[in-house]
Amino acid sequence: MVKNRTYRIVLRKEEDGNYTAMVPALPGCITWGETVDHAIEMAKEAIVAYVEVLKEEGEPVPDDSETFEYSLQLSA
């Protein structure tokens, strides 16, 4: 049975104009793309590969289904 999983992707624009994509639920799952859309597509591919390895090794597969996020902006 295939389980639907939720993953948060954090994107950061780099000085060279590319975007780094990080998947916090999967430590070390980091990739990049030339645009936001490209970075997201690369992240999807990285997530699939990461999860496949976890399954092959019999490791638990974490996700962000119970993760909530809030952004707070403060003036300091």
KOLROVEX-246390 format. One line per field, with one value per residue: residue number from 1; residue in one letter; x, y negated, z of N, C-alpha, C, O in turn. Coordinates in steps of 0.02 Angstrom, whole numbers, padded with zeros to 5 digits, always signed. Each point is the difference from the previous one (the first is absolute). Layout:
% residues N
pos = [NUM, ...]
code = [a, ...]
nX = [X, ...]
nY = [Y, ...]
nZ = [Z, ...]
caX = [X, ...]
caY = [Y, ...]
caZ = [Z, ...]
cX = [X, ...]
cY = [Y, ...]
cZ = [Z, ...]
oX = [X, ...]
oY = [Y, ...]
oZ = [Z, ...]
END
This chain:
% residues 76
pos = [1, 2, 3, 4, 5, 6, 7, 8, 9, 10, 11, 12, 13, 14, 15, 16, 17, 18, 19, 20, 21, 22, 23, 24, 25, 26, 27, 28, 29, 30, 31, 32, 33, 34, 35, 36, 37, 38, 39, 40, 41, 42, 43, 44, 45, 46, 47, 48, 49, 50, 51, 52, 53, 54, 55, 56, 57, 58, 59, 60, 61, 62, 63, 64, 65, 66, 67, 68, 69, 70, 71, 72, 73, 74, 75, 76]
code = [m, v, k, n, r, t, y, r, i, v, l, r, k, e, e, d, g, n, y, t, a, m, v, p, a, l, p, g, c, i, t, w, g, e, t, v, d, h, a, i, e, m, a, k, e, a, i, v, a, y, v, e, v, l, k, e, e, g, e, p, v, p, d, d, s, e, t, f, e, y, s, l, q, l, s, a]
nX = [+00042, -00063, +00104, -00105, +00068, +00016, +00002, +00055, -00050, +00102, -00068, +00089, -00045, +00029, +00094, +00015, -00055, +00097, -00042, +00017, +00028, -00066, +00058, -00058, -00088, +00037, +00011, +00023, -00101, +00096, -00070, +00006, -00016, -00018, -00069, -00069, -00036, +00072, -00001, -00081, +00014, +00062, -00057, -00060, +00055, +00019, -00086, -00025, +00065, -00024, -00088, +00025, +00056, -00056, -00055, +00058, +00005, -00093, +00037, +00016, -00111, +00098, -00065, -00042, -00005, +00099, +00027, +00036, -00059, +00092, -00060, +00104, -00083, +00112, -00054, +00086]
nY = [+00059, -00042, -00016, -00031, -00042, -00022, -00060, -00008, -00076, +00032, -00088, +00037, -00102, +00055, +00005, +00111, -00019, +00047, +00099, -00054, +00104, -00055, +00095, -00091, +00011, -00065, +00041, -00110, -00007, +00022, -00086, +00031, -00111, +00034, +00089, -00088, -00051, -00075, -00103, -00065, -00051, -00094, -00093, -00047, -00060, -00107, -00069, -00033, -00079, -00107, -00049, -00038, -00098, -00097, -00034, -00056, -00108, -00010, -00074, -00036, +00011, -00053, -00044, -00048, +00111, +00024, -00012, -00047, -00052, -00034, -00062, +00002, -00074, +00010, -00068, +00002]
nZ = [+00000, -00082, +00040, +00026, -00077, +00108, -00095, +00097, -00065, +00034, -00015, -00057, +00018, -00093, +00060, +00014, +00098, +00031, -00035, +00097, -00031, +00073, +00021, +00031, -00067, -00083, +00104, -00003, +00047, -00055, -00017, -00106, +00014, -00104, +00012, +00006, -00092, -00043, +00043, -00039, -00099, +00002, +00027, -00083, -00078, +00026, -00018, -00104, -00046, +00024, -00051, -00102, -00004, +00007, -00092, -00078, +00032, -00064, -00075, +00106, -00018, +00016, +00080, -00093, -00007, +00048, -00109, +00095, -00079, +00055, -00071, +00040, -00010, +00003, +00068, -00072]
caX = [-00042, +00038, -00022, +00012, +00043, +00005, +00067, +00010, +00060, +00022, +00039, +00040, +00032, +00071, +00029, +00009, -00066, -00029, -00038, +00014, -00061, +00015, -00057, +00018, -00019, +00048, +00066, +00047, -00035, +00009, +00014, -00005, -00027, +00011, -00060, -00040, -00032, +00052, +00022, -00053, +00003, +00060, -00015, -00044, +00042, +00044, -00042, -00016, +00061, +00015, -00049, +00015, +00057, -00024, -00041, +00045, +00040, -00045, -00002, -00063, -00002, -00032, -00028, -00022, -00073, -00020, +00040, -00034, +00049, -00024, +00053, -00009, +00046, +00010, +00047, +00049]
caY = [-00059, -00063, -00050, -00069, -00034, -00072, -00026, -00072, -00018, -00068, -00026, -00059, -00028, -00009, -00060, +00011, +00002, +00067, +00012, +00060, +00031, +00044, +00037, +00008, +00065, +00049, -00030, +00006, -00002, -00069, -00003, -00069, -00010, -00065, -00040, +00030, +00061, +00050, +00022, +00043, +00064, +00036, +00023, +00059, +00057, +00017, +00031, +00067, +00041, +00006, +00045, +00067, +00027, +00015, +00060, +00056, +00015, +00017, -00057, -00037, -00055, -00057, -00051, -00061, +00000, -00027, -00060, -00063, -00052, -00069, -00049, -00059, -00054, -00048, -00056, +00000]
caZ = [+00000, -00005, +00048, -00019, +00048, -00008, +00012, -00005, -00037, +00015, -00056, +00015, -00059, +00009, -00032, -00072, -00031, +00006, +00061, +00038, +00027, +00057, +00025, +00071, +00028, -00025, +00010, -00055, -00064, -00024, -00071, -00024, -00067, -00030, +00014, +00053, -00026, -00010, +00066, +00027, -00037, +00023, +00068, -00006, -00020, +00056, +00051, -00023, +00006, +00072, +00030, -00026, +00037, +00068, -00004, -00015, +00060, +00055, +00047, -00001, -00049, +00030, -00044, +00034, +00006, +00065, +00011, -00013, -00007, +00007, -00010, +00042, -00020, +00054, -00010, +00055]
cX = [+00044, -00030, +00015, +00040, +00004, +00071, +00001, +00067, +00016, +00045, +00038, +00033, +00072, +00025, +00007, -00067, -00033, -00037, +00021, -00066, +00020, -00065, +00014, -00017, +00050, +00070, +00048, -00032, -00002, +00016, -00007, -00031, +00013, -00058, -00036, -00031, +00051, +00024, -00052, +00000, +00060, -00011, -00045, +00041, +00044, -00040, -00016, +00061, +00017, -00046, +00011, +00057, -00021, -00039, +00043, +00039, -00044, -00004, -00069, +00003, -00037, -00033, -00023, -00075, -00025, +00040, -00041, +00052, -00033, +00060, -00017, +00051, +00002, +00046, +00047, +00045]
cY = [-00062, -00050, -00070, -00034, -00074, -00022, -00075, -00011, -00073, -00023, -00063, -00024, -00015, -00061, +00008, +00004, +00068, +00006, +00066, +00025, +00050, +00032, +00016, +00069, +00054, -00030, +00013, +00000, -00072, +00004, -00073, +00000, -00071, -00048, +00033, +00066, +00056, +00028, +00047, +00068, +00042, +00027, +00061, +00062, +00022, +00035, +00072, +00046, +00013, +00051, +00072, +00033, +00018, +00066, +00062, +00021, +00016, -00055, -00032, -00059, -00058, -00045, -00058, -00002, -00028, -00063, -00061, -00055, -00068, -00045, -00062, -00052, -00051, -00055, +00000, -00060]
cZ = [+00000, +00049, -00027, +00056, -00017, +00017, -00011, -00036, +00016, -00056, +00023, -00065, +00016, -00038, -00076, -00037, +00000, +00066, +00032, +00029, +00053, +00024, +00073, +00030, -00019, +00005, -00058, -00069, -00025, -00074, -00022, -00069, -00024, +00012, +00059, -00023, -00010, +00066, +00032, -00035, +00022, +00070, -00002, -00017, +00058, +00055, -00019, +00009, +00073, +00032, -00024, +00038, +00071, +00001, -00012, +00061, +00061, +00053, -00001, -00048, +00033, -00052, +00043, +00011, +00066, +00017, -00018, -00001, +00005, -00010, +00040, -00020, +00056, -00022, +00059, -00004]
oX = [+00048, -00061, +00056, -00017, -00006, +00027, -00025, +00050, -00042, +00050, -00027, +00034, +00016, -00035, -00005, -00001, -00060, +00004, +00001, -00040, +00039, -00053, +00033, +00037, +00003, +00023, +00008, +00035, -00045, +00040, -00005, -00005, +00013, +00009, +00019, +00005, -00014, +00010, +00018, -00007, -00005, +00023, +00010, -00010, +00009, +00025, +00006, -00007, +00018, +00023, -00007, -00004, +00018, +00010, -00010, +00014, +00027, -00020, -00035, +00054, -00061, +00018, +00011, -00028, -00057, +00003, -00033, +00049, -00056, +00053, -00056, +00060, -00052, +00044, -00022, +00044]
oY = [-00005, -00013, -00013, +00007, -00019, +00020, -00026, +00032, -00044, +00032, -00042, +00038, -00032, -00027, -00049, +00011, +00005, -00044, +00052, -00039, +00046, -00031, +00050, +00022, +00053, -00032, +00057, +00004, -00039, +00042, -00044, +00051, -00044, -00061, +00055, +00050, +00058, +00061, +00049, +00051, +00060, +00055, +00047, +00053, +00060, +00047, +00045, +00056, +00056, +00044, +00047, +00059, +00054, +00042, +00051, +00059, +00011, +00014, +00004, -00029, +00001, +00003, -00001, -00054, -00023, -00020, -00003, +00003, -00011, +00011, -00026, +00014, -00025, +00010, -00001, -00009]
oZ = [+00039, +00000, -00023, +00058, -00058, +00051, -00050, +00017, -00010, -00016, +00035, -00034, +00050, -00043, -00037, -00061, -00014, +00043, -00034, +00026, -00013, +00000, +00015, +00045, +00031, -00048, -00022, -00050, +00016, -00022, +00042, -00034, +00040, -00001, +00021, +00034, +00016, +00007, +00031, +00033, +00008, +00016, +00039, +00030, +00011, +00031, +00042, +00026, +00018, +00037, +00039, +00018, +00026, +00043, +00032, +00010, +00054, +00057, -00051, -00011, +00005, -00059, +00061, +00007, +00004, +00058, -00052, +00037, -00024, +00029, -00004, -00004, +00021, -00041, +00058, +00042]
END
